[in-house]
Structure formats: C-alpha cells, structure tokens
Amino acid sequence: MILNNPDAYFSIEETSGSTKRYFLDIFDDVRPTILRSRVRQYLIYHDKNNWQDHTDKPFPEILLICPTNTLKNHLFYYIQKKLERGPDFNFYLTTRELVKTKGLNKETLQKVNPKTAP
C-alpha cells in the first residue's frame, strides 16, 4: 500500500459507461521535498504492481492539489522529468485557490506530460 493513504480515492462513471479512478492528495503549505517524496511514493507503488496485482482496474490517475502556484509549478517540472521513464498513468495538478474559486474540474486541472527531448 502507499505510505500514508491518499486524502481520497474515488471513481467517476462517465457517460460512455467507462469508469475513471482517482487518488487525491491535498497539500498544506509544505516544503518542496515533501511534495517530491509523495510523487516518488506513487511511482514506487505503481512500479511494484501493488494495485495491478490486487485489482483488475486500471491504475488510478493522481490529482495533487498544491497550496500555491509556485509549488504547483515546481512539482510540475519534477513530475515531468520523472515521467520520462514512461509510467502508464497520469498526474494532474491544481492549486487550492483554483479549486476554491472554480471547483475541481477539467478546466482547473493541469495534466503533466512527459518532457520531450528538444
């Protein structure tokens, strides 16, 4: 299991009939090392196939709500670099302020794509 469970795990059934699953973590004002450590925990959890060995469902997407835009940007570039190795799941980032003012939705979430070589 993931060290320190996520703040939430939920699923949403889409109109197409498919179901999307999510892990959600909401961070208080923490040091960047705490954020990076949390991302590493998810990567290790995925790499050890814990989820895959105990369920027939796809690995959940990871939603991380950061306390500030500065920390969100820091985490974005950190995850982008980590995704170069190609895990088959997604990270999405947003800030507390955006969620507070506009809600948790596609418009407020920023998907982290792997960094591509120039």
N, CA, C and O atoms as a GROMACS GRO file, in nm:
protein
  472
    1MET      N    1   0.084  -0.120   0.000
    1MET     CA    2   0.000   0.000   0.000
    1MET      C    3   0.087   0.124   0.000
    1MET      O    4   0.205   0.118   0.036
    2ILE      N    5   0.031   0.234  -0.040
    2ILE     CA    6   0.101   0.362  -0.042
    2ILE      C    7   0.125   0.405   0.102
    2ILE      O    8   0.036   0.400   0.186
    3LEU      N    9   0.249   0.447   0.128
    3LEU     CA   10   0.280   0.503   0.258
    3LEU      C   11   0.193   0.626   0.276
    3LEU      O   12   0.192   0.713   0.189
    4ASN      N   13   0.122   0.636   0.385
    4ASN     CA   14   0.026   0.744   0.406
    4ASN      C   15  -0.079   0.742   0.295
    4ASN      O   16  -0.054   0.788   0.184
    5ASN      N   17  -0.193   0.689   0.326
    5ASN     CA   18  -0.302   0.680   0.227
    5ASN      C   19  -0.332   0.816   0.166
    5ASN      O   20  -0.311   0.919   0.231
    6PRO      N   21  -0.382   0.817   0.043
    6PRO     CA   22  -0.424   0.944  -0.017
    6PRO      C   23  -0.534   1.008   0.067
    6PRO      O   24  -0.598   0.941   0.148
    7ASP      N   25  -0.556   1.136   0.048
    7ASP     CA   26  -0.666   1.203   0.118
    7ASP      C   27  -0.800   1.148   0.072
    7ASP      O   28  -0.896   1.146   0.149
    8ALA      N   29  -0.805   1.103  -0.053
    8ALA     CA   30  -0.930   1.043  -0.104
    8ALA      C   31  -0.899   0.951  -0.220
    8ALA      O   32  -0.802   0.968  -0.293
    9TYR      N   33  -0.986   0.853  -0.234
    9TYR     CA   34  -0.989   0.767  -0.353
    9TYR      C   35  -1.133   0.769  -0.398
    9TYR      O   36  -1.224   0.745  -0.319
   10PHE      N   37  -1.155   0.798  -0.526
   10PHE     CA   38  -1.292   0.800  -0.576
   10PHE      C   39  -1.293   0.759  -0.722
   10PHE      O   40  -1.190   0.758  -0.790
   11SER      N   41  -1.413   0.726  -0.770
   11SER     CA   42  -1.430   0.691  -0.910
   11SER      C   43  -1.549   0.768  -0.965
   11SER      O   44  -1.643   0.803  -0.894
   12ILE      N   45  -1.541   0.794  -1.095
   12ILE     CA   46  -1.648   0.865  -1.165
   12ILE      C   47  -1.687   0.784  -1.287
   12ILE      O   48  -1.604   0.751  -1.371
   13GLU      N   49  -1.816   0.751  -1.295
   13GLU     CA   50  -1.865   0.680  -1.413
   13GLU      C   51  -1.898   0.782  -1.520
   13GLU      O   52  -1.976   0.874  -1.498
   14GLU      N   53  -1.837   0.765  -1.635
   14GLU     CA   54  -1.857   0.859  -1.745
   14GLU      C   55  -1.978   0.819  -1.828
   14GLU      O   56  -2.026   0.706  -1.817
   15THR      N   57  -2.026   0.911  -1.910
   15THR     CA   58  -2.144   0.884  -1.992
   15THR      C   59  -2.121   0.770  -2.090
   15THR      O   60  -2.216   0.705  -2.134
   16SER      N   61  -1.995   0.745  -2.125
   16SER     CA   62  -1.962   0.635  -2.217
   16SER      C   63  -1.975   0.499  -2.150
   16SER      O   64  -1.970   0.395  -2.216
   17GLY      N   65  -1.993   0.500  -2.017
   17GLY     CA   66  -2.003   0.375  -1.943
   17GLY      C   67  -1.873   0.333  -1.879
   17GLY      O   68  -1.871   0.243  -1.795
   18SER      N   69  -1.762   0.397  -1.917
   18SER     CA   70  -1.634   0.364  -1.854
   18SER      C   71  -1.624   0.436  -1.719
   18SER      O   72  -1.694   0.534  -1.694
   19THR      N   73  -1.538   0.386  -1.635
   19THR     CA   74  -1.518   0.443  -1.502
   19THR      C   75  -1.375   0.489  -1.488
   19THR      O   76  -1.282   0.414  -1.518
   20LYS      N   77  -1.356   0.613  -1.442
   20LYS     CA   78  -1.223   0.668  -1.414
   20LYS      C   79  -1.203   0.664  -1.263
   20LYS      O   80  -1.294   0.696  -1.186
   21ARG      N   81  -1.082   0.626  -1.223
   21ARG     CA   82  -1.048   0.618  -1.081
   21ARG      C   83  -0.938   0.718  -1.049
   21ARG      O   84  -0.851   0.745  -1.131
   22TYR      N   85  -0.944   0.773  -0.926
   22TYR     CA   86  -0.850   0.879  -0.888
   22TYR      C   87  -0.802   0.862  -0.745
   22TYR      O   88  -0.876   0.819  -0.657
   23PHE      N   89  -0.674   0.896  -0.725
   23PHE     CA   90  -0.618   0.920  -0.592
   23PHE      C   91  -0.606   1.072  -0.581
   23PHE      O   92  -0.562   1.138  -0.675
   24LEU      N   93  -0.645   1.128  -0.467
   24LEU     CA   94  -0.640   1.272  -0.446
   24LEU      C   95  -0.558   1.302  -0.322
   24LEU      O   96  -0.579   1.243  -0.216
   25ASP      N   97  -0.463   1.395  -0.336
   25ASP     CA   98  -0.387   1.446  -0.223
   25ASP      C   99  -0.398   1.597  -0.221
   25ASP      O  100  -0.380   1.663  -0.324
   26ILE      N  101  -0.429   1.652  -0.103
   26ILE     CA  102  -0.438   1.796  -0.084
   26ILE      C  103  -0.326   1.835   0.012
   26ILE      O  104  -0.318   1.784   0.124
   27PHE      N  105  -0.240   1.925  -0.033
   27PHE     CA  106  -0.125   1.964   0.047
   27PHE      C  107  -0.145   2.099   0.114
   27PHE      O  108  -0.199   2.192   0.055
   28ASP      N  109  -0.100   2.105   0.240
   28ASP     CA  110  -0.090   2.233   0.309
   28ASP      C  111   0.040   2.297   0.263
   28ASP      O  112   0.109   2.242   0.177
   29ASP      N  113   0.074   2.410   0.319
   29ASP     CA  114   0.198   2.476   0.282
   29ASP      C  115   0.314   2.393   0.335
   29ASP      O  116   0.348   2.398   0.453
   30VAL      N  117   0.375   2.317   0.246
   30VAL     CA  118   0.483   2.225   0.283
   30VAL      C  119   0.608   2.254   0.199
   30VAL      O  120   0.602   2.325   0.099
   31ARG      N  121   0.717   2.198   0.242
   31ARG     CA  122   0.842   2.212   0.167
   31ARG      C  123   0.833   2.131   0.038
   31ARG      O  124   0.763   2.030   0.033
   32PRO      N  125   0.903   2.175  -0.066
   32PRO     CA  126   0.903   2.100  -0.192
   32PRO      C  127   0.949   1.955  -0.176
   32PRO      O  128   0.906   1.868  -0.252
   33THR      N  129   1.035   1.928  -0.080
   33THR     CA  130   1.082   1.790  -0.061
   33THR      C  131   0.967   1.697  -0.023
   33THR      O  132   0.967   1.580  -0.060
   34ILE      N  133   0.870   1.748   0.051
   34ILE     CA  134   0.753   1.668   0.089
   34ILE      C  135   0.672   1.634  -0.035
   34ILE      O  136   0.626   1.520  -0.051
   35LEU      N  137   0.654   1.730  -0.123
   35LEU     CA  138   0.579   1.708  -0.247
   35LEU      C  139   0.650   1.606  -0.335
   35LEU      O  140   0.586   1.514  -0.388
   36ARG      N  141   0.780   1.621  -0.351
   36ARG     CA  142   0.856   1.527  -0.434
   36ARG      C  143   0.852   1.387  -0.375
   36ARG      O  144   0.843   1.289  -0.449
   37SER      N  145   0.859   1.378  -0.244
   37SER     CA  146   0.853   1.248  -0.177
   37SER      C  147   0.720   1.178  -0.205
   37SER      O  148   0.716   1.057  -0.225
   38ARG      N  149   0.613   1.254  -0.206
   38ARG     CA  150   0.481   1.197  -0.231
   38ARG      C  151   0.471   1.142  -0.374
   38ARG      O  152   0.414   1.036  -0.397
   39VAL      N  153   0.526   1.215  -0.469
   39VAL     CA  154   0.528   1.169  -0.607
   39VAL      C  155   0.608   1.040  -0.618
   39VAL      O  156   0.566   0.946  -0.686
   40ARG      N  157   0.723   1.035  -0.553
   40ARG     CA  158   0.806   0.912  -0.555
   40ARG      C  159   0.729   0.794  -0.497
   40ARG      O  160   0.742   0.682  -0.547
   41GLN      N  161   0.650   0.816  -0.392
   41GLN     CA  162   0.571   0.708  -0.333
   41GLN      C  163   0.473   0.651  -0.435
   41GLN      O  164   0.457   0.530  -0.444
   42TYR      N  165   0.408   0.738  -0.511
   42TYR     CA  166   0.315   0.690  -0.613
   42TYR      C  167   0.388   0.612  -0.722
   42TYR      O  168   0.340   0.508  -0.767
   43LEU      N  169   0.503   0.662  -0.764
   43LEU     CA  170   0.580   0.593  -0.868
   43LEU      C  171   0.626   0.455  -0.820
   43LEU      O  172   0.619   0.358  -0.895
   44ILE      N  173   0.672   0.445  -0.696
   44ILE     CA  174   0.714   0.316  -0.640
   44ILE      C  175   0.595   0.222  -0.628
   44ILE      O  176   0.604   0.105  -0.663
   45TYR      N  177   0.483   0.274  -0.578
   45TYR     CA  178   0.362   0.194  -0.564
   45TYR      C  179   0.321   0.135  -0.700
   45TYR      O  180   0.285   0.018  -0.709
   46HIS      N  181   0.327   0.217  -0.802
   46HIS     CA  182   0.294   0.170  -0.936
   46HIS      C  183   0.395   0.067  -0.984
   46HIS      O  184   0.357  -0.039  -1.036
   47ASP      N  185   0.524   0.096  -0.967
   47ASP     CA  186   0.629   0.007  -1.017
   47ASP      C  187   0.630  -0.129  -0.948
   47ASP      O  188   0.670  -0.229  -1.008
   48LYS      N  189   0.585  -0.134  -0.823
   48LYS     CA  190   0.579  -0.262  -0.752
   48LYS      C  191   0.454  -0.342  -0.785
   48LYS      O  192   0.435  -0.452  -0.733
   49ASN      N  193   0.370  -0.287  -0.870
   49ASN     CA  194   0.247  -0.355  -0.917
   49ASN      C  195   0.149  -0.389  -0.805
   49ASN      O  196   0.070  -0.483  -0.820
   50ASN      N  197   0.153  -0.317  -0.695
   50ASN     CA  198   0.060  -0.345  -0.585
   50ASN      C  199  -0.085  -0.333  -0.630
   50ASN      O  200  -0.166  -0.422  -0.604
   51TRP      N  201  -0.118  -0.224  -0.695
   51TRP     CA  202  -0.255  -0.203  -0.742
   51TRP      C  203  -0.291  -0.307  -0.846
   51TRP      O  204  -0.397  -0.370  -0.839
   52GLN      N  205  -0.203  -0.324  -0.943
   52GLN     CA  206  -0.228  -0.414  -1.054
   52GLN      C  207  -0.244  -0.559  -1.008
   52GLN      O  208  -0.322  -0.633  -1.068
   53ASP      N  209  -0.174  -0.601  -0.904
   53ASP     CA  210  -0.182  -0.737  -0.855
   53ASP      C  211  -0.308  -0.764  -0.774
   53ASP      O  212  -0.347  -0.879  -0.757
   54HIS      N  213  -0.373  -0.659  -0.724
   54HIS     CA  214  -0.487  -0.677  -0.635
   54HIS      C  215  -0.621  -0.630  -0.692
   54HIS      O  216  -0.724  -0.638  -0.626
   55THR      N  217  -0.617  -0.580  -0.814
   55THR     CA  218  -0.742  -0.537  -0.877
   55THR      C  219  -0.729  -0.552  -1.028
   55THR      O  220  -0.618  -0.550  -1.083
   56ASP      N  221  -0.840  -0.567  -1.093
   56ASP     CA  222  -0.838  -0.576  -1.239
   56ASP      C  223  -0.870  -0.440  -1.302
   56ASP      O  224  -0.899  -0.432  -1.421
   57LYS      N  225  -0.865  -0.334  -1.222
   57LYS     CA  226  -0.894  -0.198  -1.269
   57LYS      C  227  -0.766  -0.127  -1.308
   57LYS      O  228  -0.659  -0.156  -1.254
   58PRO      N  229  -0.775  -0.032  -1.403
   58PRO     CA  230  -0.656   0.046  -1.439
   58PRO      C  231  -0.606   0.127  -1.320
   58PRO      O  232  -0.682   0.163  -1.230
   59PHE      N  233  -0.476   0.155  -1.320
   59PHE     CA  234  -0.417   0.234  -1.212
   59PHE      C  235  -0.484   0.372  -1.208
   59PHE      O  236  -0.501   0.434  -1.313
   60PRO      N  237  -0.523   0.419  -1.090
   60PRO     CA  238  -0.591   0.549  -1.080
   60PRO      C  239  -0.503   0.665  -1.127
   60PRO      O  240  -0.380   0.659  -1.120
   61GLU      N  241  -0.568   0.769  -1.174
   61GLU     CA  242  -0.496   0.892  -1.205
   61GLU      C  243  -0.473   0.965  -1.073
   61GLU      O  244  -0.550   0.949  -0.978
   62ILE      N  245  -0.367   1.044  -1.068
   62ILE     CA  246  -0.328   1.112  -0.944
   62ILE      C  247  -0.361   1.260  -0.955
   62ILE      O  248  -0.316   1.328  -1.047
   63LEU      N  249  -0.441   1.310  -0.861
   63LEU     CA  250  -0.475   1.451  -0.854
   63LEU      C  251  -0.405   1.510  -0.733
   63LEU      O  252  -0.425   1.465  -0.620
   64LEU      N  253  -0.322   1.612  -0.755
   64LEU     CA  254  -0.248   1.675  -0.647
   64LEU      C  255  -0.287   1.822  -0.639
   64LEU      O  256  -0.272   1.897  -0.735
   65ILE      N  257  -0.338   1.861  -0.524
   65ILE     CA  258  -0.380   2.000  -0.503
   65ILE      C  259  -0.274   2.068  -0.417
   65ILE      O  260  -0.253   2.033  -0.301
   66CYS      N  261  -0.208   2.166  -0.477
   66CYS     CA  262  -0.096   2.235  -0.414
   66CYS      C  263  -0.143   2.364  -0.346
   66CYS      O  264  -0.242   2.423  -0.388
   67PRO      N  265  -0.071   2.406  -0.241
   67PRO     CA  266  -0.113   2.527  -0.170
   67PRO      C  267  -0.087   2.656  -0.246
   67PRO      O  268  -0.158   2.755  -0.227
   68THR      N  269   0.015   2.656  -0.333
   68THR     CA  270   0.049   2.777  -0.408
   68THR      C  271   0.083   2.742  -0.553
   68THR      O  272   0.114   2.628  -0.585
   69ASN      N  273   0.075   2.842  -0.637
   69ASN     CA  274   0.111   2.824  -0.777
   69ASN      C  275   0.262   2.796  -0.791
   69ASN      O  276   0.302   2.720  -0.879
   70THR      N  277   0.342   2.856  -0.706
   70THR     CA  278   0.487   2.832  -0.709
   70THR      C  279   0.517   2.685  -0.683
   70THR      O  280   0.597   2.625  -0.755
   71LEU      N  281   0.454   2.627  -0.582
   71LEU     CA  282   0.477   2.485  -0.552
   71LEU      C  283   0.418   2.396  -0.661
   71LEU      O  284   0.475   2.291  -0.693
   72LYS      N  285   0.307   2.436  -0.719
   72LYS     CA  286   0.249   2.359  -0.830
   72LYS      C  287   0.346   2.356  -0.948
   72LYS      O  288   0.368   2.251  -1.008
   73ASN      N  289   0.404   2.470  -0.980
   73ASN     CA  290   0.499   2.475  -1.091
   73ASN      C  291   0.623   2.392  -1.062
   73ASN      O  292   0.675   2.324  -1.151
   74HIS      N  293   0.671   2.398  -0.940
   74HIS     CA  294   0.787   2.318  -0.900
   74HIS      C  295   0.755   2.169  -0.919
   74HIS      O  296   0.835   2.094  -0.977
   75LEU      N  297   0.641   2.128  -0.871
   75LEU     CA  298   0.601   1.989  -0.880
   75LEU      C  299   0.577   1.947  -1.026
   75LEU      O  300   0.608   1.834  -1.064
   76PHE      N  301   0.523   2.036  -1.106
   76PHE     CA  302   0.501   2.008  -1.247
   76PHE      C  303   0.631   1.966  -1.315
   76PHE      O  304   0.636   1.863  -1.382
   77TYR      N  305   0.736   2.045  -1.298
   77TYR     CA  306   0.862   2.015  -1.365
   77TYR      C  307   0.929   1.890  -1.308
   77TYR      O  308   0.994   1.815  -1.380
   78TYR      N  309   0.912   1.868  -1.179
   78TYR     CA  310   0.967   1.748  -1.116
   78TYR      C  311   0.898   1.623  -1.174
   78TYR      O  312   0.965   1.527  -1.212
   79ILE      N  313   0.766   1.623  -1.179
   79ILE     CA  314   0.692   1.508  -1.231
   79ILE      C  315   0.721   1.490  -1.379
   79ILE      O  316   0.740   1.377  -1.425
   80GLN      N  317   0.725   1.598  -1.452
   80GLN     CA  318   0.754   1.590  -1.596
   80GLN      C  319   0.885   1.516  -1.620
   80GLN      O  320   0.893   1.432  -1.709
   81LYS      N  321   0.985   1.545  -1.542
   81LYS     CA  322   1.115   1.477  -1.555
   81LYS      C  323   1.100   1.329  -1.519
   81LYS      O  324   1.155   1.243  -1.588
   82LYS      N  325   1.028   1.299  -1.414
   82LYS     CA  326   1.009   1.160  -1.370
   82LYS      C  327   0.930   1.078  -1.472
   82LYS      O  328   0.952   0.958  -1.484
   83LEU      N  329   0.841   1.141  -1.544
   83LEU     CA  330   0.758   1.069  -1.640
   83LEU      C  331   0.833   1.031  -1.767
   83LEU      O  332   0.780   0.958  -1.851
   84GLU      N  333   0.954   1.080  -1.781
   84GLU     CA  334   1.034   1.043  -1.899
   84GLU      C  335   1.051   0.892  -1.909
   84GLU      O  336   1.067   0.838  -2.019
   85ARG      N  337   1.047   0.825  -1.796
   85ARG     CA  338   1.066   0.679  -1.796
   85ARG      C  339   0.938   0.605  -1.836
   85ARG      O  340   0.941   0.483  -1.855
   86GLY      N  341   0.827   0.678  -1.849
   86GLY     CA  342   0.709   0.624  -1.912
   86GLY      C  343   0.609   0.544  -1.830
   86GLY      O  344   0.559   0.444  -1.881
   87PRO      N  345   0.576   0.582  -1.705
   87PRO     CA  346   0.467   0.509  -1.639
   87PRO      C  347   0.336   0.532  -1.714
   87PRO      O  348   0.316   0.636  -1.777
   88ASP      N  349   0.249   0.434  -1.707
   88ASP     CA  350   0.125   0.442  -1.785
   88ASP      C  351   0.008   0.492  -1.700
   88ASP      O  352  -0.100   0.433  -1.700
   89PHE      N  353   0.030   0.601  -1.630
   89PHE     CA  354  -0.078   0.667  -1.557
   89PHE      C  355  -0.051   0.817  -1.557
   89PHE      O  356   0.058   0.861  -1.596
   90ASN      N  357  -0.148   0.894  -1.514
   90ASN     CA  358  -0.140   1.039  -1.526
   90ASN      C  359  -0.139   1.110  -1.392
   90ASN      O  360  -0.200   1.066  -1.295
   91PHE      N  361  -0.067   1.221  -1.391
   91PHE     CA  362  -0.070   1.316  -1.280
   91PHE      C  363  -0.140   1.442  -1.328
   91PHE      O  364  -0.119   1.486  -1.441
   92TYR      N  365  -0.223   1.500  -1.242
   92TYR     CA  366  -0.288   1.628  -1.268
   92TYR      C  367  -0.264   1.718  -1.148
   92TYR      O  368  -0.270   1.672  -1.033
   93LEU      N  369  -0.237   1.846  -1.174
   93LEU     CA  370  -0.207   1.941  -1.067
   93LEU      C  371  -0.303   2.059  -1.073
   93LEU      O  372  -0.352   2.097  -1.179
   94THR      N  373  -0.328   2.115  -0.957
   94THR     CA  374  -0.402   2.240  -0.945
   94THR      C  375  -0.364   2.304  -0.813
   94THR      O  376  -0.282   2.251  -0.738
   95THR      N  377  -0.425   2.418  -0.784
   95THR     CA  378  -0.400   2.486  -0.656
   95THR      C  379  -0.528   2.491  -0.574
   95THR      O  380  -0.639   2.477  -0.626
   96ARG      N  381  -0.509   2.511  -0.446
   96ARG     CA  382  -0.625   2.525  -0.356
   96ARG      C  383  -0.714   2.641  -0.401
   96ARG      O  384  -0.837   2.630  -0.400
   97GLU      N  385  -0.651   2.751  -0.439
   97GLU     CA  386  -0.727   2.870  -0.479
   97GLU      C  387  -0.815   2.843  -0.600
   97GLU      O  388  -0.932   2.883  -0.603
   98LEU      N  389  -0.761   2.774  -0.701
   98LEU     CA  390  -0.841   2.742  -0.820
   98LEU      C  391  -0.958   2.651  -0.784
   98LEU      O  392  -1.069   2.670  -0.833
   99VAL      N  393  -0.933   2.552  -0.700
   99VAL     CA  394  -1.041   2.461  -0.660
   99VAL      C  395  -1.147   2.538  -0.581
   99VAL      O  396  -1.267   2.516  -0.598
  100LYS      N  397  -1.101   2.628  -0.495
  100LYS     CA  398  -1.193   2.706  -0.414
  100LYS      C  399  -1.281   2.797  -0.500
  100LYS      O  400  -1.401   2.810  -0.475
  101THR      N  401  -1.222   2.859  -0.601
  101THR     CA  402  -1.297   2.956  -0.681
  101THR      C  403  -1.370   2.894  -0.801
  101THR      O  404  -1.476   2.943  -0.840
  102LYS      N  405  -1.313   2.788  -0.860
  102LYS     CA  406  -1.371   2.733  -0.983
  102LYS      C  407  -1.408   2.586  -0.976
  102LYS      O  408  -1.465   2.531  -1.070
  103GLY      N  409  -1.375   2.520  -0.864
  103GLY     CA  410  -1.409   2.379  -0.848
  103GLY      C  411  -1.301   2.286  -0.901
  103GLY      O  412  -1.204   2.330  -0.963
  104LEU      N  413  -1.320   2.159  -0.875
  104LEU     CA  414  -1.227   2.056  -0.921
  104LEU      C  415  -1.284   1.999  -1.050
  104LEU      O  416  -1.376   1.917  -1.047
  105ASN      N  417  -1.230   2.042  -1.165
  105ASN     CA  418  -1.282   2.001  -1.294
  105ASN      C  419  -1.172   2.006  -1.399
  105ASN      O  420  -1.059   2.044  -1.370
  106LYS      N  421  -1.206   1.969  -1.521
  106LYS     CA  422  -1.107   1.963  -1.629
  106LYS      C  423  -1.040   2.098  -1.654
  106LYS      O  424  -0.924   2.103  -1.693
  107GLU      N  425  -1.113   2.206  -1.632
  107GLU     CA  426  -1.057   2.339  -1.657
  107GLU      C  427  -0.955   2.381  -1.552
  107GLU      O  428  -0.868   2.463  -1.580
  108THR      N  429  -0.965   2.326  -1.433
  108THR     CA  430  -0.873   2.367  -1.326
  108THR      C  431  -0.756   2.271  -1.306
  108THR      O  432  -0.665   2.298  -1.229
  109LEU      N  433  -0.759   2.159  -1.376
  109LEU     CA  434  -0.652   2.060  -1.362
  109LEU      C  435  -0.553   2.071  -1.478
  109LEU      O  436  -0.593   2.082  -1.594
  110GLN      N  437  -0.426   2.067  -1.446
  110GLN     CA  438  -0.320   2.071  -1.546
  110GLN      C  439  -0.255   1.933  -1.553
  110GLN      O  440  -0.196   1.886  -1.455
  111LYS      N  441  -0.267   1.868  -1.669
  111LYS     CA  442  -0.206   1.737  -1.687
  111LYS      C  443  -0.057   1.753  -1.706
  111LYS      O  444  -0.011   1.843  -1.776
  112VAL      N  445   0.019   1.665  -1.641
  112VAL     CA  446   0.164   1.667  -1.656
  112VAL      C  447   0.201   1.564  -1.760
  112VAL      O  448   0.181   1.444  -1.740
  113ASN      N  449   0.255   1.610  -1.872
  113ASN     CA  450   0.302   1.522  -1.978
  113ASN      C  451   0.452   1.504  -1.967
  113ASN      O  452   0.521   1.594  -1.919
  114PRO      N  453   0.504   1.390  -2.010
  114PRO     CA  454   0.648   1.369  -2.006
  114PRO      C  455   0.722   1.476  -2.087
  114PRO      O  456   0.675   1.520  -2.192
  115LYS      N  457   0.835   1.515  -2.037
  115LYS     CA  458   0.919   1.611  -2.109
  115LYS      C  459   0.974   1.544  -2.233
  115LYS      O  460   1.026   1.432  -2.226
  116THR      N  461   0.963   1.610  -2.345
  116THR     CA  462   1.015   1.553  -2.468
  116THR      C  463   1.149   1.617  -2.501
  116THR      O  464   1.173   1.733  -2.469
  117ALA      N  465   1.234   1.540  -2.563
  117ALA     CA  466   1.366   1.590  -2.599
  117ALA      C  467   1.353   1.701  -2.703
  117ALA      O  468   1.267   1.694  -2.791
  118PRO      N  469   1.439   1.805  -2.695
  118PRO     CA  470   1.430   1.916  -2.792
  118PRO      C  471   1.470   1.872  -2.931
  118PRO      O  472   1.468   1.953  -3.024
   0.00000   0.00000   0.00000
